[in-house]
């Protein structure tokens, strides 16, 4: 019932044949300390920044080696092993996490959706634009959709609009398949939710060929 309405959007696009039949896994960040999170699953999100904002392959390994096998076994489903058929998405710190997973493991994830991405110095994420530019090999086989707004955050960790413009420029320089949609909203999901159906159409624009 929020700004994204992901299940409704997925159902509509799948029914129209505009994206493949998709199983979506939704995760809350980790919880540390005594007791379990409340019924809504959020609890004390004190492991969120460590999990999401950190660079490296830890979260990718968690998804690939733990979460996906658990989900497919728990619900007796099969999903494609083709990384071109797998996407990963997030907002804010979840967005940089999504990029990190695909950057580290393009053999598992190749489509990335970043809304209001925190490519700032929370846990070193400001380095990504430089890493993308400095890659001496061919671009990684990623397709990246970036969204942000002119009223996004500006604080001790950095300037979100500037960081997202920097990421978009780096992806363009390095020859990545990407697009960047820049609006006027702040650090929320309103703009990203409004364009979410078209975002998925862009990410999956050639899937029937595959």
HELIX and SHEET records of a PDB file:
HELIX    1   1 UNK A    6  UNK A   15  1                                  10    
HELIX    2   2 UNK A   48  UNK A   53  1                                   6    
HELIX    3   3 UNK A   58  UNK A   61  1                                   4    
HELIX    4   4 UNK A   62  UNK A   67  3                                   6    
HELIX    5   5 UNK A   68  UNK A   74  1                                   7    
HELIX    6   6 UNK A   83  UNK A   85  5                                   3    
HELIX    7   7 UNK A   93  UNK A  104  1                                  12    
HELIX    8   8 UNK A  125  UNK A  127  5                                   3    
HELIX    9   9 UNK A  128  UNK A  134  1                                   7    
HELIX   10  10 UNK A  160  UNK A  173  1                                  14    
HELIX   11  11 UNK A  190  UNK A  194  1                                   5    
HELIX   12  12 UNK A  196  UNK A  203  1                                   8    
HELIX   13  13 UNK A  207  UNK A  209  5                                   3    
SHEET    1   A 4 UNK A  87  UNK A  91  0                                        
SHEET    2   A 4 UNK A 111  UNK A 115  1                                        
SHEET    3   A 4 UNK A 143  UNK A 149  1                                        
SHEET    4   A 4 UNK A 177  UNK A 183  1                                        
SHEET    1   B 2 UNK A 154  UNK A 155  0                                        
SHEET    2   B 2 UNK A 158  UNK A 159 -1                                        
END                                                                             
